[in-house]
Each structure stands twice: as structure tokens, then as C-alpha cells.
Amino acid sequence: MTMNESAENYLETILILSKSHPVVRSVDVANQLDFKKSSVSVAMKKLRENNHIIVSSEGFITLTESGLKIAESIYERHEVISTWLIDLGVTEEVAIDDACRIEHVISAESFAALKKHIRGGK
């Protein structure tokens, strides 16, 4: 399934926030990404329509199975790529910024090869 980078970022952000917040709301996502709440509301509506999130009557956002799968995939790519770049000597700030861009465009095949290489062919 193809998804745009923006939607992937929203799902990844919801996942990250859910690890540190008891509940995730649109305002939390807006604050985390430094976006306007109105922009986040539009994105949440699209994610809800595509069945990637559920929004409760209280406004609490939960990832569906498909949303969680996408979010975890993007988050794993981010973690692996940023750690690898830091290990290569790239500064943390640059590594994180670059990983944010690379995580959306790297193919599944290339990412699998990269992970295998990083783990010493295991």
C-alpha cells in the first residue's frame, strides 16, 4: 500500500506519542509536529476515513491494526537509519533529520539489505 509521507509522519507521531502519553489527542500531534491544529484535524479526518486511526468521542486517537503496522514500519526505519548514520560519524541532529527523509523513500528491499548489513549479515 502506498501512502504519502505526510500521512506516514502523522501515524509515526501518534505511535511515538502513545509511548509517552496516556492518551493521544489532535492537539498533542499538533504540538509535537509544530503544526496548526486545523491542519492536523484535516489529516486526522483522512486517516480516520482510510481506517488507520479511530477517534473516540472524547477525541482520543488510537491506531488501528493497519495504522499501527505502517507506523511501526516507519518508526523502525527511522531508528535503524538514524542509529546507522550516527555510528558512521554523522552528528545526531543531521542523522535524525536525514533519517526522517530517507525513511519514506527507501524501498523495502534496500531497507532489508541495509538492516542485514548493519547486523553483520545475520
C-alpha positions as CSV (number, residue, x, y, z in Angstrom):
1,M,0.0,0.0,0.0
2,T,1.4,3.4,-0.9
3,M,0.9,6.3,1.4
4,N,2.2,9.8,1.3
5,E,5.0,11.0,3.5
6,S,2.7,13.3,5.5
7,A,0.3,10.5,6.4
8,E,3.2,8.3,7.4
9,N,4.6,11.1,9.6
10,Y,1.3,11.5,11.4
11,L,1.0,7.8,12.1
12,E,4.6,7.6,13.3
13,T,4.0,10.7,15.6
14,I,0.8,9.1,17.0
15,L,2.8,5.9,17.8
16,I,5.7,7.9,19.4
17,L,3.2,9.9,21.5
18,S,1.3,6.8,22.6
19,K,4.6,5.5,24.2
20,S,4.8,8.6,26.5
21,H,1.2,9.8,26.8
22,P,-1.7,8.0,28.5
23,V,-3.9,9.3,25.6
24,V,-3.1,11.0,22.3
25,R,-5.2,13.9,21.0
26,S,-5.0,16.0,17.9
27,V,-3.6,18.9,20.0
28,D,-0.7,16.6,21.1
29,V,0.1,15.7,17.5
30,A,-0.1,19.4,16.5
31,N,2.2,20.4,19.4
32,Q,4.7,17.6,18.6
33,L,4.9,18.5,14.9
34,D,4.5,22.2,15.4
35,F,1.6,22.3,13.0
36,K,-1.7,24.2,13.3
37,K,-4.5,22.3,14.9
38,S,-6.7,22.8,11.8
39,S,-4.1,21.1,9.6
40,V,-3.9,18.2,12.0
41,S,-7.7,17.9,12.1
42,V,-7.9,17.6,8.3
43,A,-5.1,14.9,8.3
44,M,-6.8,13.0,11.2
45,K,-10.1,13.0,9.2
46,K,-8.3,11.4,6.2
47,L,-6.5,8.9,8.4
48,R,-9.9,8.0,10.0
49,E,-11.6,7.7,6.6
50,N,-8.8,5.3,5.5
51,N,-9.3,3.3,8.7
52,H,-5.8,3.9,10.0
53,I,-7.0,5.6,13.2
54,I,-10.0,5.6,15.5
55,V,-11.0,8.8,17.3
56,S,-13.2,8.3,20.4
57,S,-16.0,10.7,21.3
58,E,-13.5,12.2,23.8
59,G,-11.1,12.9,21.0
60,F,-8.6,10.2,21.9
61,I,-6.7,8.8,18.9
62,T,-5.9,5.1,18.6
63,L,-4.1,3.5,15.7
64,T,-5.9,0.6,14.0
65,E,-4.1,-2.5,13.0
66,S,-3.3,-1.1,9.6
67,G,-2.2,2.3,11.1
68,L,0.0,0.6,13.7
69,K,1.6,-1.6,11.1
70,I,2.5,1.5,9.0
71,A,3.6,3.5,12.0
72,E,5.8,0.7,13.3
73,S,7.4,0.2,9.9
74,I,8.3,3.9,9.5
75,Y,9.5,4.1,13.2
76,E,11.8,1.1,12.7
77,R,13.2,2.6,9.5
78,H,13.8,5.9,11.4
79,E,15.5,4.2,14.3
80,V,17.7,1.9,12.2
81,I,18.8,4.6,9.7
82,S,19.4,7.3,12.3
83,T,21.5,4.9,14.5
84,W,23.5,3.8,11.5
85,L,24.2,7.3,10.4
86,I,25.3,8.3,14.0
87,D,27.5,5.2,14.0
88,L,29.1,6.4,10.8
89,G,30.0,9.7,12.5
90,V,27.1,11.9,11.4
91,T,26.0,14.3,14.1
92,E,22.8,13.2,15.9
93,E,20.8,16.2,14.7
94,V,21.8,15.7,11.0
95,A,21.3,11.9,11.3
96,I,17.8,12.3,12.7
97,D,16.9,14.9,10.0
98,D,18.3,12.7,7.2
99,A,16.6,9.6,8.6
100,C,13.2,11.4,8.6
101,R,13.6,12.0,4.8
102,I,15.2,8.6,3.9
103,E,12.6,6.5,5.9
104,H,9.9,7.5,3.4
105,V,11.7,6.8,0.2
106,I,13.9,3.8,0.8
107,S,12.5,0.6,-0.8
108,A,11.6,-2.5,1.3
109,E,14.4,-4.4,-0.5
110,S,17.0,-1.7,0.2
111,F,16.0,-1.4,3.8
112,A,16.1,-5.1,4.4
113,A,19.6,-5.2,2.8
114,L,20.7,-2.3,5.0
115,K,19.4,-3.9,8.2
116,K,21.2,-7.2,7.2
117,H,24.4,-5.4,6.6
118,I,24.2,-3.4,9.8
119,R,23.6,-6.6,11.8
120,G,26.7,-8.2,10.2
121,G,24.8,-10.4,7.7
122,K,22.8,-12.1,10.4
